[in-house]
């Protein structure tokens, strides 16, 4: 099957993009999420099959994300990225307390 990499498609949950971008995005997802995702052609609304997406990825040299089973196999994140993630998920009172503790420590 030959598909234009610049063809406009809609990736469920991500919006409209080119076919190559949709395939790259899908291949970066975890295997379970990858099977749940759907790609639709904008021109006719047809859903692309998983086998078709896998074939396009192999033709274009796009490798799927590895399936990681153990947290020890995941590379360590940089501490700034971890703090950003905690701040995004922290409730407001916790952030206020952390800010006040930071102010007290800075003044000493």
Z-matrix of the N, CA and C atoms (Angstrom, degrees):
N
C 1 1.433
C 2 1.523 1 109.28
N 3 1.312 2 117.34 1 134.59
C 4 1.457 3 120.89 2 177.43
C 5 1.512 4 108.74 3 -112.03
N 6 1.298 5 116.45 4 124.25
C 7 1.457 6 122.49 5 177.74
C 8 1.509 7 109.11 6 -125.41
N 9 1.301 8 114.87 7 145.93
C 10 1.457 9 121.18 8 178.62
C 11 1.532 10 108.36 9 -76.93
N 12 1.343 11 119.18 10 123.54
C 13 1.463 12 120.44 11 -179.92
C 14 1.528 13 112.83 12 -63.95
N 15 1.331 14 117.24 13 -20.70
C 16 1.461 15 121.08 14 -179.80
C 17 1.526 16 112.64 15 -94.06
N 18 1.326 17 117.34 16 6.65
C 19 1.460 18 121.60 17 178.76
C 20 1.526 19 109.52 18 -64.47
N 21 1.301 20 116.89 19 141.40
C 22 1.461 21 121.96 20 -177.83
C 23 1.533 22 109.75 21 -83.77
N 24 1.338 23 115.43 22 125.52
C 25 1.464 24 121.94 23 178.48
C 26 1.524 25 109.43 24 -132.66
N 27 1.328 26 115.70 25 166.74
C 28 1.466 27 121.51 26 177.10
C 29 1.519 28 108.06 27 -119.53
N 30 1.328 29 115.68 28 118.78
C 31 1.460 30 121.93 29 177.86
C 32 1.523 31 107.76 30 -95.15
N 33 1.319 32 115.28 31 121.36
C 34 1.461 33 121.02 32 -176.57
C 35 1.518 34 110.99 33 -56.58
N 36 1.323 35 116.24 34 123.79
C 37 1.452 36 121.69 35 179.08
C 38 1.518 37 113.88 36 89.73
N 39 1.347 38 117.85 37 -8.71
C 40 1.466 39 121.49 38 -177.85
C 41 1.520 40 112.83 39 -123.65
N 42 1.316 41 118.35 40 -21.32
C 43 1.459 42 120.97 41 178.28
C 44 1.520 43 113.25 42 100.20
N 45 1.331 44 114.79 43 -164.80
C 46 1.463 45 121.76 44 -175.73
C 47 1.524 46 110.82 45 -87.76
N 48 1.352 47 115.54 46 138.01
C 49 1.463 48 122.01 47 -178.97
C 50 1.521 49 108.39 48 -161.70
N 51 1.326 50 115.94 49 178.25
C 52 1.460 51 118.89 50 176.50
C 53 1.529 52 109.56 51 -76.14
N 54 1.321 53 114.88 52 161.06
C 55 1.465 54 119.95 53 -178.49
C 56 1.523 55 111.29 54 -62.08
N 57 1.322 56 117.93 55 -42.68
C 58 1.467 57 120.63 56 179.91
C 59 1.530 58 110.73 57 -61.57
N 60 1.327 59 117.60 58 -43.18
C 61 1.465 60 121.03 59 179.21
C 62 1.524 61 110.79 60 -64.31
N 63 1.332 62 117.00 61 -39.80
C 64 1.464 63 120.47 62 178.90
C 65 1.529 64 111.02 63 -64.49
N 66 1.331 65 116.69 64 -41.98
C 67 1.469 66 120.01 65 179.58
C 68 1.530 67 110.12 66 -66.35
N 69 1.339 68 117.47 67 -41.96
C 70 1.465 69 120.37 68 177.83
C 71 1.527 70 110.97 69 -62.64
N 72 1.329 71 116.47 70 -41.87
C 73 1.469 72 120.48 71 179.19
C 74 1.520 73 110.62 72 -63.54
N 75 1.326 74 116.72 73 -44.12
C 76 1.463 75 120.28 74 179.18
C 77 1.518 76 111.97 75 -62.82
N 78 1.315 77 117.48 76 -40.21
C 79 1.460 78 120.74 77 -177.50
C 80 1.530 79 111.59 78 -69.85
N 81 1.311 80 117.96 79 -21.05
C 82 1.470 81 121.13 80 177.92
C 83 1.527 82 112.47 81 -83.55
N 84 1.330 83 116.91 82 -14.24
C 85 1.462 84 120.59 83 179.08
C 86 1.527 85 110.40 84 -75.23
N 87 1.317 86 115.14 85 158.88
C 88 1.465 87 120.57 86 174.39
C 89 1.532 88 108.34 87 -65.04
N 90 1.324 89 117.91 88 151.80
C 91 1.462 90 120.46 89 -176.29
C 92 1.531 91 114.63 90 -54.67
N 93 1.320 92 117.72 91 -38.79
C 94 1.470 93 119.21 92 179.63
C 95 1.521 94 111.60 93 -66.87
N 96 1.331 95 116.97 94 -42.50
C 97 1.458 96 120.24 95 179.07
C 98 1.529 97 110.76 96 -69.37
N 99 1.326 98 115.98 97 -31.67
C 100 1.462 99 120.51 98 -179.59
C 101 1.524 100 110.95 99 -63.59
N 102 1.339 101 117.56 100 -38.45
C 103 1.463 102 119.79 101 -178.99
C 104 1.523 103 111.67 102 -72.70
N 105 1.330 104 117.60 103 -24.44
C 106 1.464 105 120.96 104 179.75
C 107 1.525 106 112.88 105 -83.64
N 108 1.323 107 117.97 106 -20.79
C 109 1.467 108 121.75 107 -176.76
C 110 1.524 109 110.36 108 -76.16
N 111 1.338 110 115.49 109 153.14
C 112 1.463 111 121.16 110 -179.92
C 113 1.520 112 109.71 111 -131.91
N 114 1.339 113 115.52 112 140.94
C 115 1.459 114 122.35 113 177.40
C 116 1.524 115 107.72 114 -117.72
N 117 1.337 116 116.16 115 126.02
C 118 1.453 117 121.76 116 179.93
C 119 1.521 118 109.90 117 -117.99
N 120 1.330 119 117.26 118 136.92
C 121 1.463 120 121.20 119 173.82
C 122 1.518 121 108.56 120 -71.79
N 123 1.316 122 117.41 121 137.12
C 124 1.458 123 121.30 122 -179.32
C 125 1.526 124 110.36 123 -72.61
N 126 1.324 125 117.50 124 -37.67
C 127 1.475 126 120.61 125 -173.59
C 128 1.520 127 113.59 126 -65.67
N 129 1.359 128 117.86 127 -35.57
C 130 1.460 129 118.87 128 -177.72
C 131 1.530 130 113.80 129 -130.92
N 132 1.333 131 118.40 130 -3.05
C 133 1.459 132 121.35 131 176.31
C 134 1.521 133 114.49 132 75.61
N 135 1.333 134 118.19 133 12.97
C 136 1.468 135 121.98 134 -178.70
C 137 1.526 136 109.25 135 -80.38
N 138 1.343 137 115.28 136 136.45
C 139 1.463 138 120.66 137 177.37
C 140 1.524 139 109.69 138 -82.17
N 141 1.328 140 116.34 139 133.78
C 142 1.462 141 120.85 140 177.31
C 143 1.526 142 109.39 141 -80.72
N 144 1.313 143 116.27 142 138.17
C 145 1.462 144 121.66 143 179.37
C 146 1.523 145 109.98 144 -73.99
N 147 1.340 146 116.62 145 153.69
C 148 1.467 147 121.44 146 178.78
C 149 1.525 148 110.80 147 -61.24
N 150 1.335 149 116.79 148 -36.49
C 151 1.467 150 119.64 149 179.37
C 152 1.527 151 110.83 150 -66.76
N 153 1.327 152 116.52 151 -35.70
C 154 1.463 153 120.70 152 177.79
C 155 1.530 154 111.03 153 -66.86
N 156 1.322 155 116.17 154 -40.19
C 157 1.463 156 120.88 155 178.62
C 158 1.529 157 110.18 156 -66.44
N 159 1.335 158 116.84 157 -42.69
C 160 1.472 159 120.68 158 178.28
C 161 1.524 160 110.82 159 -63.21
N 162 1.328 161 117.20 160 -38.97
C 163 1.461 162 120.74 161 178.70
C 164 1.533 163 111.12 162 -65.59
N 165 1.349 164 116.35 163 -43.28
C 166 1.471 165 120.15 164 177.50
C 167 1.520 166 110.68 165 -61.62
N 168 1.331 167 116.93 166 -42.39
C 169 1.470 168 120.95 167 -179.50
C 170 1.531 169 110.38 168 -62.30
N 171 1.313 170 116.84 169 -42.85
C 172 1.472 171 118.50 170 -179.93
C 173 1.530 172 111.32 171 -69.35
N 174 1.334 173 117.52 172 -36.22
C 175 1.461 174 120.68 173 177.62
C 176 1.525 175 111.76 174 -65.22
N 177 1.310 176 116.88 175 -36.11
C 178 1.465 177 122.06 176 -177.23
C 179 1.526 178 112.12 177 -91.19
N 180 1.322 179 118.26 178 -0.79
C 181 1.465 180 121.69 179 177.33
C 182 1.521 181 113.55 180 75.64
N 183 1.328 182 117.28 181 29.95
C 184 1.469 183 121.52 182 179.91
C 185 1.527 184 107.87 183 -97.58
N 186 1.318 185 116.28 184 119.05
C 187 1.468 186 121.82 185 -178.37
C 188 1.523 187 110.19 186 -87.72
N 189 1.340 188 118.64 187 138.92
C 190 1.466 189 120.46 188 175.64
C 191 1.523 190 110.90 189 -72.33
N 192 1.321 191 115.49 190 155.13
C 193 1.466 192 120.78 191 177.13
C 194 1.523 193 108.57 192 -66.97
N 195 1.332 194 117.94 193 141.66
C 196 1.464 195 119.97 194 -179.82
C 197 1.530 196 110.76 195 -69.99
N 198 1.310 197 114.68 196 152.44
C 199 1.459 198 120.60 197 176.53
C 200 1.528 199 107.92 198 -88.25
N 201 1.328 200 116.67 199 110.12
C 202 1.459 201 121.77 200 -176.90
C 203 1.519 202 108.56 201 -96.82
N 204 1.332 203 115.96 202 123.56
C 205 1.461 204 120.46 203 -178.24
C 206 1.521 205 113.07 204 -100.39
N 207 1.315 206 117.74 205 -26.16
C 208 1.457 207 121.19 206 -175.72
C 209 1.521 208 109.95 207 -117.35
N 210 1.337 209 117.72 208 135.03
C 211 1.459 210 119.55 209 177.57
C 212 1.526 211 112.82 210 -62.34
N 213 1.335 212 117.50 211 -23.43
C 214 1.466 213 119.95 212 179.37
C 215 1.527 214 111.98 213 -71.08
N 216 1.328 215 117.46 214 -19.91
C 217 1.457 216 120.84 215 179.34
C 218 1.525 217 112.92 216 -83.11
N 219 1.321 218 116.68 217 -14.18
C 220 1.460 219 120.89 218 -179.98
C 221 1.522 220 108.33 219 -78.43
N 222 1.334 221 118.54 220 132.68
C 223 1.462 222 119.46 221 178.70
C 224 1.532 223 110.77 222 -63.50
N 225 1.337 224 114.82 223 146.13
C 226 1.460 225 119.52 224 -178.90
C 227 1.519 226 110.71 225 -67.08
N 228 1.331 227 115.37 226 139.56
C 229 1.452 228 120.76 227 177.69
C 230 1.514 229 109.23 228 -83.13
N 231 1.287 230 115.11 229 155.61
C 232 1.449 231 120.19 230 174.72
C 233 1.525 232 107.99 231 -69.12
N 234 1.317 233 119.28 232 145.03
C 235 1.466 234 121.61 233 -173.92
C 236 1.519 235 112.08 234 -62.31
N 237 1.335 236 118.86 235 -30.90
C 238 1.472 237 120.10 236 179.14
C 239 1.521 238 110.92 237 -66.82
N 240 1.327 239 117.34 238 -38.63
C 241 1.458 240 120.49 239 177.53
C 242 1.523 241 110.85 240 -65.61
N 243 1.332 242 116.39 241 -37.68
C 244 1.462 243 119.55 242 179.08
C 245 1.525 244 110.71 243 -66.66
N 246 1.340 245 117.69 244 -41.10
C 247 1.470 246 120.95 245 179.60
C 248 1.522 247 109.78 246 -65.61
N 249 1.337 248 117.22 247 -42.53
C 250 1.470 249 119.70 248 177.65
C 251 1.518 250 111.21 249 -58.29
N 252 1.320 251 116.94 250 -42.10
C 253 1.453 252 120.96 251 179.09
C 254 1.515 253 112.08 252 -64.06
N 255 1.345 254 116.98 253 -39.57
C 256 1.461 255 120.13 254 178.89
C 257 1.521 256 110.91 255 -67.67
N 258 1.330 257 116.87 256 -38.86
C 259 1.466 258 120.08 257 -178.29
C 260 1.517 259 110.14 258 -67.41
N 261 1.337 260 117.43 259 -38.08
C 262 1.462 261 120.14 260 179.52
C 263 1.519 262 111.65 261 -62.95
N 264 1.331 263 117.26 262 -32.99
C 265 1.459 264 121.14 263 -175.05
C 266 1.528 265 113.28 264 -97.86
N 267 1.324 266 118.00 265 -6.45
C 268 1.461 267 120.69 266 -175.12
C 269 1.535 268 110.74 267 -78.51
N 270 1.330 269 117.01 268 143.86
C 271 1.460 270 119.93 269 174.78
C 272 1.536 271 110.61 270 -71.45
N 273 1.303 272 116.31 271 155.04
C 274 1.459 273 121.92 272 -175.13
C 275 1.531 274 113.69 273 -57.45
N 276 1.334 275 121.44 274 -43.66
C 277 1.475 276 119.55 275 179.43
C 278 1.534 277 112.55 276 -59.66
N 279 1.319 278 117.49 277 -35.59
C 280 1.466 279 120.13 278 178.58
C 281 1.522 280 111.08 279 -66.10
N 282 1.321 281 116.30 280 -39.20
C 283 1.462 282 120.11 281 178.07
C 284 1.523 283 111.00 282 -65.47
N 285 1.332 284 116.79 283 -38.34
C 286 1.456 285 121.27 284 179.23
C 287 1.531 286 110.51 285 -64.65
N 288 1.315 287 117.32 286 -44.50
C 289 1.463 288 121.18 287 178.59
C 290 1.527 289 109.94 288 -63.25
N 291 1.332 290 117.32 289 -43.22
C 292 1.461 291 120.31 290 179.57
C 293 1.528 292 110.88 291 -62.84
N 294 1.321 293 117.11 292 -38.61
C 295 1.455 294 120.78 293 178.54
C 296 1.525 295 110.94 294 -64.65
N 297 1.339 296 117.00 295 -45.23
C 298 1.461 297 121.00 296 -179.59
C 299 1.529 298 111.27 297 -64.51
N 300 1.318 299 117.48 298 -39.89
C 301 1.467 300 120.44 299 177.07
C 302 1.523 301 109.40 300 -63.60
N 303 1.326 302 117.49 301 -40.74
C 304 1.456 303 121.08 302 177.56
C 305 1.523 304 112.49 303 -61.69
N 306 1.329 305 116.09 304 -40.10
C 307 1.474 306 120.32 305 178.22
C 308 1.513 307 110.17 306 -65.14
N 309 1.345 308 117.79 307 -44.08
C 310 1.463 309 120.87 308 179.81
C 311 1.524 310 111.35 309 -63.40
N 312 1.298 311 117.91 310 -41.29
C 313 1.457 312 121.02 311 -179.71
C 314 1.518 313 110.53 312 -67.89
N 315 1.316 314 116.98 313 -38.41
C 316 1.463 315 120.98 314 -178.87
C 317 1.516 316 111.98 315 -67.38
N 318 1.316 317 117.89 316 -30.34
C 319 1.475 318 121.18 317 -178.97
C 320 1.509 319 112.80 318 -78.31
N 321 1.287 320 119.55 319 -17.99
C 322 1.465 321 122.06 320 -177.62
C 323 1.477 322 112.75 321 -85.09
